[in-house]
Amino acid sequence: MWTWQPLYAGLAVAQSDDGDFRYCIALHDGTYTINCESKSLELSGDAGEGNSSNESSRVGSGVSTPMSVGDVSEALSKAFIGFLNDYREENLSKPMGATLTTQLATLSPHLAVRLWTELDIIPFIFPADAKEKEEPSIPLDQEAERMARKTVKQFNVKGELPVQMGHRRQVLVDLDNHVHIAERESYDSTVRMDTTGAATRHYANSLKKRRTKIAFFNSTAQGGGVALMRHALMRYLTLLGVDCKWYVPYGKTDIFRITKDNHNILQGVAIAGERLTEEKMVDLDDWVIEEADKCRWVEHGGPLSSREKGGADVIIVDDPQMPSLVKIAKERDSRYVLPNCLRAHPGYLFILTLSSSRPVIFRSHIQVRADLADEAGTATSEVWNWIWNHVKDCDVFVSHPVRAFVPEVVTPEKVGYLPATTDWLDGLNKHMHPWDEQYYIHELKVQCFSAGMRQLAHPDRKYIVQIARFDPAKGIPDVLASYALLRKVYMKDTPLVDIPQLVIAGHGAVDDPDATRIFKETETALNGEFNEFKDDVIIMRIGPSDQMLNALMSCAHVALQLSTREGFEVKVSEALHKGTPIIATLAGGIPLQVQDGKSGFLVKPGDHDAVAKHLFDLFTDSELHSTMSEYASKHVSDEVSTVGNALAWLYLADELSKGEHVAPDGRWINDMAREKAGIPYQKDEDILVRNVSLTN
């Protein structure tokens, strides 16, 4: 199957002695430079504010008025974006990335972000290396070609941008901030700045003033929801100037098998007889100690070393796979002091008391069957007791906003609620030009062809999509059964061209060994019970291409999220943000995001007939679909955004690093943050549901 040619760009600019600018664009195919064009920069009449007077002076007086800084910036952006857009459409090629010279980035500071938002081009800005600094100036075209070669080097053989790791296994987000897809102003536009934005800046400024250091830990840097949230959070905090770093271990396949089994046990979806044995507990604990040592987290200057030795001021462990990090973080920074009453008695110097140690926050980011965890002797209680034994000394226990996820053994006053979040500016969620959407849909078709998968008929036929990992709790058998019922009962007499196809797709994660098994079970079901509709069902495990999932969700007519067990599943809010009506289950935190009958429909897990009926209505009642789509896109809470997520973490870090006692006692962290900052919720502000009883 034919595909677009990927290209890699180099962008450069030069100014002559008389003040005129020339710009150059070099395009590389991964082997050779295939195009390189230099042009003089022309200031158009609408390049910026005040241009009409400049143009007037040129025409009327014959005297050239020098371009303003804003004029030059806008003219350069328009020139580069115009050229690249025209080139891709005329040559059916896809510029994947573009490296800007530092001079160009200075002259046109918004160009990088515009390349990302308008053309889906990953923008890179690298400082000149030592060799380049020593070299004499080179011709403009050679400089652009050198930038193009730099762009090529950033992508792996699959055309993907790899995650970069630094010293001590620190995740260097956006290639150590050399990828520029957002500005502070970009994030400002995603939330209400008079409320969420103002409160977030309040805590960021406090942390910066006191030079507080924050460190996050979890098991993987790519593939899962935690990793997606963390990349976005680190990007935003870097723009705010907050000192925050993120660390992950090297990982082991056999360990991730155990931790995935634990995950399934906690959710109540494990294979019968699966237990966390004493031997496995020892293996897990030994692994964390090994990783802490191998990654040098506990040595002098490491994030888990004491604060006196350069360690972080606040530790956040966002992973039930590595709970013993909480204990290690506490033990490495325990301060002992002599009681005042004994300080005058040298003979009693051996009598010491433990003062407050470094604050540590633990986040339980999955659904926990608290009912099973509370029942002695169950597999779930064994796993949970192992986790709790390690994390019980944490200062704050953060959970998804579902009380039923918190076992009784957890100290109530430590429990605070925080939803999962997503980023409106990254590849998963940003608004894409129709050209880019169709590019990624075409690339999906190419991947399907290569994998021997059925083909998506879009745009000739509409489709339903569920985007989720191939996981036992994601309700994939229910998705198939509901689709079959739609076909057999509700659309049995409908012409094929008017019947939607079904797409089930998602990323994989390195710590999720179940995905292959669930994928195979799904294909087996399609070859058996649902064979009649197999040709219209596409199931794909997609690599780390966020934009492909973005296009799939954006172009879908209806989205599903039929999880049987769920933590929060922010994919629901992502669908709503795009105006894609969703049918989702009353599981976990999903009902907090959907206004039933307005932005989507909520059903009980396993209610195939309700799902099929709602699907039929949304495909046959255009007014219902249009009304629901518009409402959904306009009623998404700031709490599920990156800025909303930052607000919660910055509040906790600020209060705890000051030595304040934080006792949520079942409150939402965002509510506490807003209250402390003195910024109450407004009547017209969309917030997630608080007063709903959730038991799943």
N, C-alpha and C positions, 0 to 999 in steps of 0.2 A: 504494500500500500504506500502511495506517495506521501511524503511529509515535507514540511517547511524546512528550509536550511537554517540552522542556528548560526548566528553571527555574533562577533564580539567587537565592541567599538572602543576607539581611543579618541578623546576629544581634547583639543588644544586651542590656544588663542595667543596672539602676539600683537603688541602695539608698536607702531613705527615711531621714529623720532618726531614726526609731525602730528602724532596723536591719533592716527587712523588705526583701526583694528582689522586684523585678518584672523579668520578662524579656519580650523581644519578638522575633518572627520575621516578617520581611517577605519575600515571594516575588515575584519579578519575572519576566516572560516575555520580556524583551528589549526590550519597548516600554513596558509599563506595570507598575505594581505591581498584582498581582491578588489578593493576600491579605496582611493584616497583623494579627497577633494578639498582644495583650499579656496576660500572666497573672502571678499571684502565685506565687512559688516556694514549693513545699511540700516539707518534708523527709520522705521516706518512711522506713519502719522499717528498710530495708536499705540506706540511702544510704551508710553508711560504718561504720567500726569505732567501737564505743561508742555507736551510735545507740539501742540498746535502753534504756540508762540514761537517755538524753535523753528518749526517748518516755515512759518510766516517770515521769520527773519532771513532764512536761507533764500526763499523765493523773492521776497520783496526787496531786500537790500543787496543780495548777491554775496553777502558775508556769511560764512559758516559759523554758526553758534556751536560751541563745544557741547558734546553730549554730557548730560548729568550722570551721576553714578547710577541712579535708578534707570535712566534711559539705556545705558550700556548693559546693565543686568538683564532688563527685559528683552532687549534686542538680541542678546546672545541666547537667551532661553528660547525665544521664538525661532531663531535661526537653526539651532541644533535640533529642537523638537520637530520643527517643520521638515527638515531634511530627513531625519530618521523615520518619521511617519510616512512620508512620501516614498522613501526607498523600500520600506517593508511591504507596502501595498503594491507597488509596481513590480517588485521582484519576488513576492511571496516568500519572504525570508523573515526570521524572527531574531531581532537583536536581543540577546540574553542579558548582556551586561555592558557597562560602559565605564571606563576609567577617565576621570577628569584630572587635568593638571591642577596643581595647587593654585596657580595663577588664575585659571578659569574659575575654580571654586570660589576664589576671593572676589573676582569681578562679577560673578553671577551666583550668589550664595544660595539661591532657591532652585537652581537648575537641577541639582542632584535629586531632590525630592520630587520635582516635577517629572523627571524621567521615570521615576517609579510609579507615581500616581496616574500619569497620563499615557505612558507607553509601556508600562510593565517591564521596564528595563532596570536591572539591579545596578545602582550607581556606586562606584568605588572612588575613594579619594585617599591616596597614599602620600605620605611625605617623601620628599626626595631622599634616596639613600646616599651613603657616603660617596660612592662612585659617581653618582649623578651630580652631586654638588661640586666635585672636583673637575668635572668635564666642562669644557668651554660650551657656550651656547650652541645649540644645533638648529638646523632649519626646522620650520614649523611642521612640515609634513613628516619629518623623521621623529619629531617629538610625539605627534599623534600616533604614529605607527608603534612607537615604544609603549605608549599607553594601551594600545590595542593588544599587544603581546602580554602586558600585565593582566589585562582582563581575562585572556585565555587561561592563564595560569591559575586563576581562582577557582575554576570549575574542574570537577573530576571527570573521569572517562564517561560517566553516565550523563554528563551535562548538569550535574547537581552541585550546589554550593555546600561543601562539607562544613561541619561544626568544628571550630578551632579550639583546641585545648591549650592552656598555658601552664605555667609553673604551679605545682601542687594541685594539678587537675582542676584549675579554675576554668570555667567555661568563658571563653572570650567571645562574647556575643557580638554579632555583626562583624566577624573577623577583627575583633579587638577594636570595634568602633570605626572601621574603615569602610563599612557599608553605611550609606546615609539615605535611609528611606523615610525619615521623619525628623521634624523639628519640634521644639517646644510648642510653637503655635499650632502645629498639626494636631497635637494631643488636646490643646485648648479647644479646638473645634469639635471634639468628640463628646464633650460633656458641658454641663452648665457651669460656667466659670464663676458665677455669683454664689454657688453653693459647693458642689463637689470640688471644683477647681480651686476655689479659695481656701477651703479646708485643707486640701492636700498641700498647697504651697505653704500654709501656716506651719505644718509639721516638718516639711522639707527644710525650711529656713532655720528652724530650731536645731535640727540635726546637723546641718551644715555649720552653723555657728559654733556648736560644741564639738565638731569634728568626730562625730560618732561613727563607728565602723560596724557594719552589719554583714553577716555571712549567712547565706542560705545553703542547705545541703539536701540533695535527693539522689536517687539512684541512677538516673539517666539524663542525658542532655538532649535527647531527640526522640520523637515518636509518640509520647504520651501527652495527656492534657497538662500535667504539671510542668513538663518541659516547655510546652507552648506558652503557658502563662509566664514562666520565668524569663524566657527570652524577651518577651514584651516588657515585663516589669524592669528588667535590667536596662533595656534600651531607654525607657522613660526616665528611670532614676539617674542614668548617666546624663541625660539632657538637663535634669534638674540640679545636677552637681552633688548628689548624695553619694557617700562612700559606701557602696554595697557590692559585694562579690558573691559569686555562685560557684559551688564546688560539687563535683560528682566523682564517684569511685571508678576504678578501671572495670570492675564487674567480672562476674564469672557465670558461665552458662548453667552449671549445676546449681549454683546459688539462686539464680533467677528462676529455676524450676521450682525450688522450694518456696521462694517468696510468692510466686504465682499461685501455687497450691494454697498458701496461706491466705492470699487475696480471695480465692474462691471459697475457702472455708469460712472466712469472715462474712462473705456475702450470702452464704448458705447455698452455693451452687456447685460445691465440690463433688467429685466422684465419690460414691459411697465407700466408706472405709478409709478415706484419706485422713491422716492425722499428722500433727506436728510432734514428732518423737523427741526424746531427750537428746538423741544423737544429732538430729537436725538443729535443735536449739544451739547445741555446742558449735556446730558448723557455722551457723549464722553469726553467733557472737564472736567466734574466732575470725571470721571473714571481716567483720567491721573493724576489729583491732588491727588486722593485717592491712586493710585499706588505709586506715588512719595513719599507720606507720609508713606504708609504701608511698602514700600521697603527701607525706610530710606535713600533715595537718596539725600534729601535736608538737612539732619541734619549735624552737625559738623563732618567732615571727610567723608561725603558722596560725591559721584562723582559730584552731582549738587550743592553742597555747594560752597561758594566762594573759590577762590584759597588760600586766606589767612587762610581759615578754613580747608584746606586740600582737596579741590575739584580738579577735573581734570583740566589740563591746556587747553585741547582742547576737545570739545564735538562733537560727530558725531551722528546725529539722522538719522537712515537709515530706516525710516518707515513713510508712510503717515497716519498710524493708530494713531500715537501719535505725531502729529505736534506741539502741545502746549508745548512739552518738549523744543523746541527751545526757546520759550518765557521765560519759567521758567529758563533755563540755563543762559539766558542773564540777566534776572532780579535779579538772585541770585548773580551775579558777576558784578554789575555796579559800577564803580568807579567815584566818583565826585571829582573835584579839583577846587581850587580857581584860577581864571585867574591871570596871573602875574601882570597885571596893578592894581589889587585891593589888592594884598597881603600886601601892606604897609598901608592899611586903615582898621583897625579893625572894624570900624562901618559897613563895607559892607561884613562881613564874611558870611552873609546868601546868597550871590550871588555866586552860584556854577555852574560849567559847567560839562557835562558828558564826561568823557574821554573814550577811547576805552575799551569796556568790553571784557570778555572772548570770544575767537573765537569759533563759532559754525558753523558746516557744516551740511547742510540738503541734503540727497540723495533721489531723487524721482525715485524709482526703478521699477515703472510699466509704461506701455504705457498709456499716457494720450491723449485722443482725444482733442488736443488743439483747433481744429476748433469748437468743441462744447463748450469747456470751455470759448472760446472767445465770444460766442453768449449769450447775456444777456437773462436770463429767462429760460435757459435749466437746466435740472437736473445736467448735468456735470458742468456747471458754478457755481451752488450752492455749490456743493462739493468742487470744486477747490477754490472758494473764501474763504470758511471756512478754508481750508488748508493754503492758501497763507496768510491770516490774521495772522496766528500763526507763519509762517516761514519767513515772509518778511524781518525780521531783521538778518537773517543768513548772515554769511560772504561770503560763497560760496554755490551755488546751483548746486549740482551734478546731472546730468541726464544721462539716457541711450543715446548713441551717435546718436540720431535722433532729428533733429531740430523740427519736427512736434509734438514732445511730450511736448514741452515747451510752455505754454500759453503766450500770449503777455504781460500779467500783470507782469510777472517775469522780474526783473531788468536784462537787457541783459548782463551787465559787470560781473554779479555774476555767470553766467551760464558756467559750465565746463562739458565736456563729459567724461564718464568713462563706459566701458562695464562691464557686469557681467563676472564673472570668475569661474574657476573650479580648482580642485586640482589634479595633476597628480599622487599623492602618496596615496590618500585615497582609501577607498573601492570601490568607484564608478569608478575609473579610472586606478588603478594600473594594471600592467600586471599580469595575473594569470596563474598558471600552468594549463594545460588541465584537470588534475585530479580535481582541485578545480572548474573549470568552469562546469564540468559535475556534480559535487556534487551539485552546486547551481541550475543547470537546473533540476536535480532530485528533489531537495527540492521544486522548483516551481511546479513540477508535483504533488508532495505530497499535496501542498497547494491547487492546482486545484481540486484534488480528494476530499479533505476535504470540499471544498466549493461547490462541485457539478458542477464544471466548466469543459468545454471541455479540452481534453488533447493535449499537444504539442507533435508532432511526431518526433521532432529532436532527433537523427541525421538522421533518415530515410527520412525526408522531410525538405527542407529549409523553412525559414520563414522571414517575414517582421515585423519590430517592430516600434512602436511609444511609446516612454517613456515620459510621461508627466502626470501632475495632471489631474484628471477628472474635467475639468474647462470649462465653456462656450466658452472661447476664443481659446481653443486648437484644434479646428477643427476636433473633433472626428467624427461628421456626414460625413465630407468630406473624412476622412480616410475610413470609411465603404463604401461610394459611389464609391470611386476610386478603392477599392479592388473588389467590385462587378463588375465594368466595366472591370477590368483586367480579371476576370473569365468569364464574359459573352461574351466579344468581342475578346480579345487578346489571351486567353488561352482556348477557348471553346472546342477545339479538342485535348488539351494536356492531356496526361495520368495523373491521380490524383497524382501519386507518384512524378511527376515533377512540380506540382502546389504548390506554397508556401502557408503556413498558414499565419495568421495575428495575431500578439500579440499587445495588447494595455495595458500598465501597468504603474504604477507609485506609489509613496508614497502618503500618506495623510499628511495634516498639521492641527494642532489643531485650527488654525484660518481660516480654509477653510470649512465652512459648506455646500458648494455647491457640494462637491465631491460625496456624496451619491445620490443626485438627478441626476447628470449627468451620474453616473454609471447605475442607474436604467433606464434612458432614452436610454442609449446605448443598454442595454439588451432588452428593449422593441423593439427597431428598429431591432435587430437581430431576434426577435421572429415574426416580421411582415415583413417589406419591404425586409429585407435581409435574411429571413429565409432559403433560398436555400443554403446559404453558412455558415450558423450558426455553423455547426460542425467543421469548420476550423478557427474559430475566437475565440481567448482566450482573455478575459478581466479580469484583476486582479488588485485589490488594494493591494499592497505589503507593509508589515510592514517595519520598519527601518532596512532593510538589503541591504546596499549599494552594497555588492558583488553580490547579486542576479540580480540587475539591470545591474551591470557591465557584468556579464556573458550573460545576455540577449542581450545586445548591442554588445558584442564581438562575439557572435556566430551567430548573425543575418547576413543575406546576404545583406539586404538593410534596411536602417532606414528612417523613415518619420518624418517630423515635419510640419504639415499642419495647423499651427495656423492661425486663421483669424485676430486676434489682438495679438500683441506680444511686449514685452519690448526688450529683447535681445535673450533669450533662448540659454543658453550656452550648452545645450544638443547637439546642432548642432556641436559645436567644439569638444565635447566629442566623438561623432560618428566619426568625421574626424580623430581625434587623434588615434583611434583604427583601422583606415583604413576601416571603414564601409561606403560605398558610401551613400549619403543622398539625398533625394528629399524633398525640403523644399519650403515654400512659401515666396513671396516677402512681408513680413510683419515685421514691426519694424526693429530691428537690425539684423535679420537673414541674409539678403543679404551681410552684412559686413563680414560674416564669410565664405561664400561659393563662390568659383570661378566657376561660371556656366560653365558646360561642362568639367571641369577639376577635381574638388574634389566632385562634386555633380551636381544636377540640381535644378534650381530655377523656380517656377511656380507661376502664379497668384492664390490668394486664391479662392477656388471653382472651379478650372479648373481640373475636374476629369479626363477628357480624357488625358490631358498632363501627369498627374501623372501615369495613367494606362500605357500609352505608354512608359514612362521612366522605369517603373517597368518591363515591358515586355523586353525591351532592356537589362536591367541589369541582368535579369534571363536567357536570351538566348544568349547573346554575352559575352563569358567568357573573351575575350581579353579586351573589354570595361570595364568590372568589375575589372579585375586585374590592368589595367592601372590607373583607377580612384582611386582604393583602395591605391595603392602605392603613388600616388601624394597626396592624402588627408592626409595620415599619416605623410608626410614630410613637409607639409606647414600649420602648425598651429602657430599662432602668440604667442609670449611670453605675449602679453597683456591680454590674457584670462587665464593666469596661476596665481597661488597664489602669486608668486614673482612679477609678473607684477602688480597685484592688490595692493600688499604691497608698491610698488614703488610710486603709485599715492597717497595713503593715507599718507605715511611717508613724501612725499614732501609737501603736504598741511599742515600737522601737524607741520613740521619743520618751514616752512615759516611763518605761522600764529602765532605760539608760540613765534617767534622772534619779533612779532609786525609788520611784513611786510604786505603790502596791496597786496592781491592776487585778480586779476581781470581777470578771464579766457576769458571773452567776447566771448564765443562760441568756445574756443579752447579745444582740448583734454588734459586732465590732464597729461597723460603720456608724451605728447609732451612737455609740460611746464616743467615737471620734468627732462626730458632728457636734455633739453636746459639749465636749471639752473645748472645742474650738469656738463655741458660741455661735454656730451657724445652723439654725434649725431648718427642718424640711419645710418647703413651701407647699401651699395647697395644690398647685398645678404641677408638682414634681412627681414623676413616675418612680415608684419604689417597688421592690419585690414584696410579695404578700408576707405579712408577719403573723396574722392571727388565723392560721389554718392548722387543722390537726392532721399531721402526717404520720402514718404508721408503717409505711412500706420501706 
